């Protein structure tokens, strides 16, 4: 299965291009201002006492000078028109930047995707409740539709009061052993997909030791296990967690991940890459943005809503992959980020249906497309993952199962 990249937004390269456009607009505006200042010179010269006094001595020459000066202000090539032209150019560049940013943010693609989805639903009939629940994938569809986007925070509060505290977890080690270190983004996606087939609540901390002895870690975070929005059991990756994540609330899943990292021996100063699909990606960007005891330097999300995160600490970079047929990344209800710290890559490898569009198979195809891309913005971001993908590293994996302790 192959994929075509359909859109890229955010990242330091794109941000630099926007900055260049702004500087160009500033240069044009400055030129207009300078020409405006020059307009004062002909006026001052026209009224110069010595020039006016010479009128009686050389009336013909005086008239010629006055005419020439007048043309510079009101003629077809006047300074007035030149100043206006430069100011118009500045406004044009600013407007162009806005259009380019809107297209880069995915608004055009988003409108087309939304329209296509409406047509599909209208022609196929309303889906069943089971289909809608499964389609939510990342867990926001039903609850957001019920509460309304503006009431998600209130919904998270109601859940907390109904279900009790959500940060108490038990993190049990499952396996420890050697593993294969990733070589590229496709390897990261494939590895995460295999972990998703393990027991509910499973996460993996992969420790990489380079030839020079330096240590870094990759934390693999699968998505939602329990699609029941009213679940009240020990499963830590349920629909309620998604509501808490979109509302910016702490979660049991996040607490369990930090406990797993501690048990796996992650130390301060050791770079950490978080890789997550769906809810796992939401949790990854939440940990990276809110801060942890560890040095999270990179995040990769697959099919995850991320627009709820507005800021990342210095030194953090995020790569987000979104399949154009996948409804889950759209559930944040906002355009793709143009944050210099985050690059969002949209890709298309064919549409199969609401549920299938969110699958690892599509994101593996998208990852391969990113690996093969020569786009400067993509290469700048993926290049930052180089130390995690370097060949010759010794890899050891710790797999844990996180469960929630209700009322803990």
LUMKOL-117789 format. One record per residue (C-alpha): residue in one letter; x, y, z. Coordinates in steps of 0.05 Angstrom, whole numbers, padded with zeros to 5 digits, always signed. Each point is the difference from the previous one (the first is absolute). Layout:
% residues N
AXYZ ...
% end
This chain:
% residues 408
X+00000+00000+00000 X+00029+00068-00020 X-00021+00070+00020 X+00004+00070-00029 X+00015+00059+00044 X-00055+00052-00010 X+00018+00055+00049 X+00052+00024+00049 X-00008+00053+00054 X+00042+00028+00056 X+00074-00011+00013 X+00061+00045+00002 X+00010+00002-00076 X-00071+00022-00014 X+00004+00050+00057 X+00063+00029-00031 X-00036+00008-00066 X-00056+00038+00034 X+00051+00044+00035 X+00033+00016-00067 X-00067+00021-00028 X-00012+00045+00060 X+00069+00031-00008 X-00014+00011-00074 X-00066+00034+00017 X+00038+00043+00050 X+00051+00020-00052 X-00055+00021-00048 X-00036+00040+00053 X+00065+00034+00021 X+00013+00020-00073 X-00069+00031-00002 X+00014+00039+00063 X+00067+00025-00026 X-00033+00023-00065 X-00052+00035+00042 X+00054+00038+00037 X+00031+00019-00067 X-00067+00032-00019 X+00015+00055+00050 X+00063+00021-00038 X-00035+00027-00064 X-00051+00036+00043 X+00055+00032+00042 X+00039+00019-00063 X-00061+00032-00032 X-00007+00045+00060 X+00074+00014+00009 X+00008+00077+00010 X+00061+00005-00045 X-00035-00037-00057 X-00062+00044+00007 X+00044+00063+00001 X+00032-00021-00066 X-00067+00002-00036 X+00006+00073-00016 X+00072-00008-00025 X-00011-00062-00043 X-00074-00013-00008 X+00007-00052-00056 X+00051-00042+00039 X-00042+00007+00063 X-00062-00026-00036 X+00039-00059-00029 X+00027-00020+00069 X-00069+00006+00032 X-00031-00042-00056 X+00052-00055+00008 X-00010-00002+00075 X-00075-00003-00009 X+00006-00060-00046 X+00038-00039+00052 X-00060+00007+00045 X-00059-00006-00047 X+00025-00028-00066 X-00008-00071-00027 X+00067-00021+00031 X-00008+00041+00063 X+00027-00016+00069 X-00072-00004+00025 X-00016-00056-00048 X+00066-00035+00015 X-00011+00002+00074 X-00071-00027-00008 X+00026-00056-00045 X+00051-00023+00051 X-00052+00001+00056 X-00047-00040-00044 X+00055-00051-00013 X+00010-00007+00076 X-00074-00013+00011 X+00001-00050-00057 X+00057-00040+00030 X-00035-00001+00068 X-00064-00024-00033 X+00039-00053-00039 X+00032-00025+00064 X-00069-00009+00031 X-00025-00039-00060 X+00062-00045-00001 X-00006-00013+00075 X-00074-00017-00006 X+00014-00050-00055 X+00060-00029+00038 X-00043-00007+00062 X-00043-00049-00038 X-00064+00041-00001 X-00013-00015-00074 X+00013-00074+00009 X-00040+00000+00065 X-00061+00031-00034 X+00003-00051-00056 X+00007-00058+00049 X-00059+00025+00041 X-00043+00008-00062 X+00019-00070-00025 X-00017-00031+00068 X-00068+00034+00001 X-00016-00026-00069 X+00020-00070+00021 X-00044+00001+00061 X-00059+00029-00039 X+00006-00053-00055 X+00014-00059+00046 X-00050+00017+00053 X+00013+00015+00073 X+00051-00047+00031 X-00017-00043+00060 X+00021+00019+00071 X+00053-00055-00002 X+00029+00028-00064 X+00003+00071+00028 X+00033-00025+00064 X+00052-00039-00039 X+00010+00058-00048 X+00018+00046+00057 X+00064-00040+00009 X+00034+00056+00038 X-00062+00002+00044 X-00026+00070-00011 X-00055-00009-00051 X-00061-00020+00041 X+00018+00040+00062 X+00018+00064-00037 X-00064-00006-00041 X-00040-00008+00064 X+00033+00053+00043 X+00020+00050-00053 X+00072+00021-00010 X-00008+00059+00049 X-00023-00047+00055 X+00055-00052-00004 X+00035+00028+00062 X-00066-00001+00039 X-00009-00072-00024 X+00068-00018+00026 X-00019+00029+00068 X-00064-00040+00002 X+00038-00064-00017 X+00049+00014+00056 X-00056+00009+00051 X-00037-00061-00025 X+00058-00048-00007 X+00048+00027+00053 X+00073+00020-00007 X+00033-00021-00065 X+00074+00001+00016 X+00007-00063+00042 X+00029-00058-00040 X+00035-00066+00006 X+00057-00010-00049 X+00023-00072-00004 X+00062-00023-00039 X-00018-00053-00051 X+00063-00016-00040 X+00072+00023-00004 X+00047-00019-00055 X+00039+00019-00063 X-00037+00032-00058 X+00015+00028-00069 X+00016+00075+00000 X-00039+00040-00053 X+00034+00022-00064 X-00053+00048-00025 X-00070+00027+00013 X-00032-00061-00031 X+00036-00044+00051 X-00028+00043+00057 X-00070-00007-00028 X+00006-00075-00011 X+00027-00011+00070 X-00057+00040+00031 X-00050-00039-00040 X+00026-00066+00027 X-00004+00026+00071 X-00072+00021-00011 X-00018-00074-00008 X+00025-00015+00070 X-00042+00002+00063 X-00042+00063+00014 X+00041+00054+00034 X+00067-00024-00026 X+00056+00050-00012 X+00072-00010-00018 X+00064+00036+00020 X+00056-00016-00049 X+00070+00019+00024 X+00053+00013-00054 X+00074+00000+00017 X+00044+00029-00054 X+00071-00021-00017 X+00026+00060+00039 X-00038-00022+00062 X-00054+00054-00003 X-00070-00021+00019 X-00068+00021-00027 X-00069-00029+00006 X-00062-00010-00045 X-00067-00007+00035 X-00055-00034-00042 X-00072+00020+00017 X-00059-00036-00033 X-00070+00031-00004 X-00069-00012+00030 X-00016-00071+00023 X-00070+00011+00029 X-00049+00035-00046 X-00057+00002+00051 X-00010+00073+00020 X-00030-00021+00067 X+00054-00050+00019 X+00018-00001+00073 X+00050-00056+00007 X+00075-00010+00005 X+00015+00011-00074 X+00044+00062-00002 X-00009+00017-00074 X-00074+00013-00004 X-00045+00053-00030 X-00001+00042+00063 X+00076+00008-00004 X-00009+00033-00068 X-00047+00052+00029 X+00050+00015+00055 X+00056+00006-00050 X-00038+00049-00045 X-00018+00040+00062 X+00073+00003+00023 X-00013-00042+00062 X+00051-00049+00031 X-00015-00073-00015 X+00013-00068+00029 X+00031-00020-00066 X+00051+00057+00005 X+00016-00018+00072 X+00010-00072-00019 X+00047+00019-00057 X+00044+00040+00047 X+00001-00058+00049 X+00021-00047-00056 X+00056+00046-00021 X+00026+00003+00071 X-00002-00076+00007 X+00036-00008-00067 X+00057+00042+00026 X-00010+00064-00040 X+00043+00055+00030 X+00003+00076-00006 X+00044+00023-00057 X-00016-00061-00043 X-00039+00021-00062 X-00070-00031-00007 X-00043-00010-00062 X-00074-00011+00011 X-00037-00037-00056 X-00076-00006+00004 X-00060-00020-00041 X-00068+00033+00011 X-00009+00008+00076 X+00074-00019+00008 X+00020+00060-00043 X-00046+00046+00039 X+00032-00024+00064 X+00070+00009-00030 X-00011+00073-00019 X-00032+00013+00068 X+00061-00027+00037 X+00047+00038-00046 X-00036+00066+00009 X-00015-00003+00074 X+00069-00024+00019 X+00025-00064+00033 X+00059-00019+00044 X+00034-00024-00064 X+00030+00033-00061 X-00053-00011-00054 X+00032+00028-00063 X-00043-00031-00055 X-00071-00023-00011 X-00031-00038-00059 X-00076-00005-00003 X-00041-00044-00048 X-00073+00017-00010 X-00005+00043+00063 X-00037+00065+00015 X+00055+00049+00022 X-00029+00070-00009 X-00017+00004+00074 X+00074+00010+00013 X+00020+00072-00014 X+00072+00001+00025 X+00060-00046+00007 X+00062+00014+00042 X+00064+00020-00035 X+00036-00060-00028 X-00063-00042-00014 X-00019-00017-00071 X-00063-00036-00022 X-00015-00038-00064 X-00075-00015-00012 X-00025-00046-00055 X-00073+00006-00022 X-00034-00045-00051 X-00049+00043-00040 X-00053-00053+00007 X+00008-00005+00075 X-00053+00038+00040 X+00036-00006+00067 X+00054+00054-00011 X-00057+00047-00019 X-00035-00008+00067 X+00040+00057+00032 X-00043+00046-00043 X+00058+00046-00019 X+00048+00009-00059 X+00066-00035-00001 X+00054+00033+00042 X+00047+00051-00032 X+00043-00002+00062 X+00075-00001-00019 X+00008-00057+00051 X-00051-00044-00036 X-00004-00026-00071 X-00066-00031-00023 X+00003-00044-00061 X-00065-00020-00034 X+00002-00059-00048 X-00048-00040-00043 X+00005-00074-00016 X-00073-00013-00015 X-00064+00002+00042 X-00029-00065+00027 X-00051+00022+00051 X-00005+00037+00066 X+00031-00054+00043 X+00051-00027-00049 X+00026+00070-00016 X+00028+00004+00071 X+00038-00066-00004 X+00075-00011+00007 X+00004-00024-00073 X-00015+00069-00026 X+00048+00033+00048 X+00055-00048-00020 X-00010+00022-00072 X+00001+00072+00021 X+00064-00011+00040 X+00034-00030-00061 X-00021+00061-00041 X+00031+00046+00052 X+00064-00042+00002 X+00005+00008-00076 X-00018+00074-00002 X+00051+00053-00020 X-00042+00058+00025 X+00043+00048+00040 X-00050+00008+00057 X-00008-00076+00008 X+00074-00013-00005 X+00016+00053+00053 X-00049-00034+00049 X+00017-00072-00015 X+00073+00017+00002 X-00009+00017+00074 X-00018-00073+00012 X+00068-00022-00027 X+00031-00021+00066 X-00060-00044+00015 X+00005-00033-00068 X+00076-00007-00004 X+00025-00069-00020 X+00043-00043+00046 X-00036+00016+00065 X-00014-00054+00051 X-00075-00001+00017 X-00034-00028+00062 X-00075+00003+00011 X-00042+00003+00064 X-00074-00014-00011 X-00049+00021+00054 X-00075-00006+00010 X-00035+00060+00031 X-00066-00007+00036 X-00042+00051+00036 X-00014-00003+00075 X-00069+00030+00009 X-00007+00044+00060 X+00075-00003+00015 
% end
